[in-house]
Amino acid sequence: MSVNSKFYPIEDDWRQLSASQKDKIHSGIVIAGEQVTKFYDKDDIVKILLQCAEDLETKGYFFIPQFETKNFIQGFAYRPTSGSLIDKLYNRDFYKDHWATLFKDGFDPVLSSVCDILVDERSDITVSWDSRHRMVGYLSAKEGNQVPENQWCNVIKIKSTAPKEIRPEKIACLYFKNKNESPKPLSPEEKFVADYRADDAQAIRAYMALQFSGLRLDCDRLPELSQSHKDSRIITGILKFKDDFEKESVGKGLFLRKSVDSMREVWSYAQNNKFSVYFVLAYCYLLKLSDTFNGEFGYDNNIMIRALSWAYNKFAFTSKNYCAPRANGKAIESVAFHLGRIYNRYIEEEELDIPLLDLNCYIGLPKDFLSQIGIEIEEEVEEKEEEKITSLEKAFNLQDN
């Protein structure tokens, strides 16, 4: 061992824990949320290993259990690489270039041999839940006779006696999400699909809102969203949508359908098939303002549709032209403000006999941001104050004679 090495006993880390933490894991040992009721120790393993040779001969694989709950068993299997299924809805996409990069220096079995699979003993299916690129690497190496037919797998089994309510895709999705979210963050779409497939209540509500309004993800996951509407449009920023679409300021989802339908009236699919979450929610924000102030705001959605169509025909503006700049902490309000400005500009240039929207009154934005987009709010305030003083002087006969 080099004198420069920094090795130390792993027990030193353990000693940093409190006395109670050293003694046990207080939440217990769990598999898919179920408490472990049995574990297999060295005495059990001896008997299991004696059976392994026979199983390998007769079945082509063997399984060594470690932990067991009411409905699940975890352990290791030595089994053929081929024959596993992939569910693309929760698994990562297969990237050929990423695969080539992984194995450009060779297939290292230390890094790649153990795969993560789920076996459903009720249906006899085997699902790879987090080893897609590694398994394809092993298949390629096997074709070249560079690796053995069988490989080791980390396995979670759904017992044959488990109720049908336990779905293999949900269990696989839970493990996929939990394992990958921290060390290798999921893409927003992957995370949303993982949340949805894991029965996350907020994700389910967001999914239903997307389906109802005819929005879909910017990928081929959850393809049923593409089929929910004859003119479905893509929404980007899906995690922000999930977190924010039910907020009071944007109408708790009540105006989503009207918002998206209005966009379809403005732009054909070829002209604008992708909408930022900021644009969608900003449109809802305006509809919510109109509803809250019961017409006092002066907003007319038909005028907005005409204004946006006018801006597209005159300036080729699509939805992305209204999404920047955005004030820090006021992103939705900023985009709504930009929409309101094009609304007012359309009224002025077309000389319509319609009141302008008082955006400064109803949409509060920081003064530095308003200055950034060419609105000198301070000067406007000063002019109003001067007008107010002048009117008071007239009322009280205080003007100089």
N, C-alpha and C positions, 0 to 999 in steps of 0.2 A: 504493500500500500504506500502511495506517495506521501511524503511528509506534508505536502500542500493540500491533501485531501481534507474535506470537511465532513467526513462520515461521523455519525454519532448514533447511539442506540435509539430506535423508534420509541422505546419506552420513555425516553426523556420528554417527548411530546405529550405522551399520556400523563406524565406526572404533572404537567401544567394544569390539568383539569382539577375541578373541585373534588372533594372527597366523594360526594354523591354521584358526580359524573363518572368518576373512576369505577364505581361499583357496577353500573349498568346503564343501558339506554332506557330512559324512563318511559318513552312512548312504546317500548317493546319492539319485537321483531315482526315486521309485516310484509306481506306479499299482496300487491294490488289493494292495499288498504285493509286486508284481513290479518288478524293476529295469528302468528305461527303457533300451532298447537303441538308440533312435533319436529324434532331435528334428528338427523342420523349421525351417530358418532362413530368412532373407529371400530367398535365392535360390530356395528351394523354393516359398515363398509366392507369388512372382510367377507361376510356372507354374500353381499351384493357383487363383489368382484369375482367371486367364484362362479356366479351365474352369468357374468358378462361374456365369457368365452362361448357359452352355449347360445346366448342371445345373438352374438355377432355371427355365429355359424348359421342359425336358423332364420333370424330376422334381418340380418345385414346391418344391425346397429345395436348399441346398448345404451342404457340410461342409468346414471348414478345420482340418486336423489340426495338433497341436502336438507331442505326445509319443506314443511307441509302445513297447509291451513285446511279449512273445511272444503274449499273448492279449488285450491291451487297446490301445485308442487313445483319447487324450484330445484334445479340440479344441472348436471352436465351430461351431454350425449356425445357419443362418437358415432357419427352417422354420415351417409352420403351427402355431398354438397348439393347435388341436383335434387329437384322435386319440391323446392320451396316456392311459395307464392309471394308476390309483392302487391301491396295495396298502395297505389300512387297517391291516394288522398291524404295519407299521413306520412308516408315515407318521403325522404328527400328526392328531388328529381335526379335522374341519372345524367351526369355530365361526362361526356366522353373525354373532353380535354382534361378535366379534373382527374379522371381515372388514369389517363396517360401520365399525368404529373405524379400521381401517387406511386406508380410502379416503374417510372423511368429508370430508377437505379436498382431495379430488381424487386422481387416479391419477398418481403421479410416476414417469415411466419411468426416471429415474436410480436409483430404489430398486427398481423392480418389473419392469423389462423382461427381465433375464437370468434364465432359469429353469434349474434343475438337473435334467437328465434322463439316463436310461440307455437305450441302444439295444442290443438283443440282435440282432445280425445273423443268428444261427442261426434265430431264430423270427420275426424282423421285428416284434417288439413294442417299444414305447416306453413307459418307465415314468418318471413324475415322482417323484423321490426326496426333494426338499426344496423345493417351490415351490407347494404346494397352494393357499394363499390368494392368492398372486400370480397364478397361472394363472387362477383363477376371476375375479380382478379384470380380467385382460386379456380374458377371454372376454366379460365384461359390457361393457367398453369397446369391444370389437370389434362387438358387437351394435348399439351406438350409432354405429358408423362413426367412432369417435374415435381409433382406432389402426389400423395396417395389418394385413393378414391374417397376415403372418409376423412372428416375433419372434426375437431372438437367444437361444440356449440354450448353457449350459455342458454339454458332453456327454462321457460316458464310454461308449465302444463296446466290447461284447464281440465279438471277431472271429468270423467265420463258421467259422474253423478251430479255435476253442477247444473243448476237450473238454466233454462234457455235465456233468462233475462241477462245473464252474463255474456256479453257479446265479445267475440275475439277481437274485432276491430277497435272497440273501445279500450280494451286492456292493452293492446299493442300501441294504440295512440297515446295512452297515458305514460307508458314507459318511454316511448320515443320522445315525447315532449320533455319529460323530467330529466332524461339523460342528456339531451342536446341543448336545452335552453340556456344553461349557464356557460359551459365551456365553449360551445360553438353555437352562437345565437341563431335561431331560426329566422328565416325571412318573414316579413309581416304576414304574407299570405300563408306560409307554412304554419305560423303560430296560430293564426285565426282558424285554419282548418283543424289544427290539433285541438284547439279549445272547443270548437264545435263538435268534433268527433268524440271528445271527452265529456260531452254533455254539460259544458259550462253554460249556465243559464243566460249570462249576458251575451255570449256568442250566439246562442240559439235565437235570442230576440233580435240581434243584429242580422242574422241570417234571414229571419222571417221578414224583416224590414226591407232587406235587399231584394228578396223574392217578390214582395208585394209591389215594390216600386219599379222593378225591372232593371236592377243594377247587378253587376257581376264582378268577379275578381279578375285581375290582370294576369291570369294563368288558366290552365285547363283543369284546375282543381274545382270540385263542386260543380261539375258541368250542368247539373240541373238548374243552376241559376241562369245559364245561357238560354235555357229553354222556357224560362218562366214568363218571358215576354217576347213578342215577335220583333221588337226593336230594343233589345237589352243593350245597355251601355256600361262601359268599364268604370269602376271607381278606384282611384288610387288613394293610399293612406288608410287602408282598411282597419288598422288597429285604432287610429284616432276616431274613425267612424264608430267602431264598436263602443269606444269609451264615451263619445260625446253626443251621439244622435238622440239620446233620450233626455238631454239636458233641457231645463225649462226655457232657456234663452232661445233655443231653436225649435221649440214646440213639442218636445218629447216624442218626435217621430210623426206627429199628426200632419205635418205639411210636406213630408218627404215625397209622397206620390205626386202631389201637385207641382212641387219643385222640379222633379225629373221629367214629368210630362211637359212642363213649360220649356225645358231645354230641348226636348225632342221637336217642339214646334219651331224653335229658333234654328236649330242646326240639323241637317240630315246626318245619317250615320257616317257617310263619307266625309262630311265637313268636320265633324267633331264626335268621335266615338268614345272619348275618354275624358272623364271629369275628375278633377281634384276634389278630395273630401272638403277642402276649404270652400270651394265654389258651391258644392251641393249644400253644405250647412249654412253658408252665407245667404243663399237664396231662401232657405227655410227661415233664417233669422229675419229677413225682410217681411216674409209672410206672417211671421209671428208678431212683429211690430205692428203691422197693419191690423191684425186681429186684436191685439192687446189694447190699442188705442181707438178701436172701433171707428176707423175712418179718419180720425183726427190727424194721423200721420200723412194722409193724402195719397198713399200708395195705391196704384191700380195695376194689377198683374198683367192685364192686356196691354197696357202702355209699356211695361217692362219687356214683354215679348217683342213688341214692335221696336222698342229701342235697341234691344240686342240684335235683332234682325237688321236694323238700319246700320248699326256699327259693323256688323259682318259684311254687309254689302259695300259699305263705304271704306272701311279700314281693314277688312279681312280679320276682324277680331273674333277669336274663338274663346272658349271659357278660360284658357290659360292666361290670356291677356289681362284678366281681372284679378289674378291671384298674387300679384306682387306690385309694389312692396307691401309688406305686412308689418304692422306695429308689434313690438315685443309684448307678448301676453294678450294681444287683442287681434289675433289672426282672423277669426271669423268676422269680427266687426270691421276690420280693415277691408276685407273682400266685399262685404256688404256695402261699405262706403263707396268703393270703386263702382259697384253696380249702380248705386244711387246717383253717382256723378254722371254716368252715361245716360241714365234715365232723364236727369235734368238737362243735359246737353241736347238730347233728342228733342225735348219740349221746346227749348230755346231756338234751335236751328230750324225746326219745322214750324215755329211760331204758333204753337198750339195754345188754345185758351184754357190751360190747365195749370193749377198751382204747382210750383216746384216743391220738391221734398226739402224740408229743413233738416239736413243731415247732421249739422253741428249740434242741433238741439236733441235729436233722437238717437244719434250714434256718437257716443263720447269717445274721442280718440286723443292721445297725447299731443300737445302743441308742437313738439319737435317733429312728430310724424307728419302732422298737417303741413308744417313748413317744408318738410322734405318733398311733399307732393304738390307744393306750390300754393298752399292755402295759408294766408297770413291771418290767423284767427285773432291775434291781438289788435291788429289795425281795425278789424271789423267791430270788435268790442268797443274800441275807442270812439269810432264813428257813431255807434249806437248810443254811447253815453253822452256825446255832444248833442245828438238829436234830442235825447231825453231832457238835458239841461235847458236847451233852447225852448222846448215845449213848456217846461215849468216856468221859465221867465215870462213867456207870453201869457201863461195862465194867471200869473200873479203880477203882471204889469211891471216887471223888473228890468225891462230893456232900457238901454240909454236913450234919452230923447234927443 
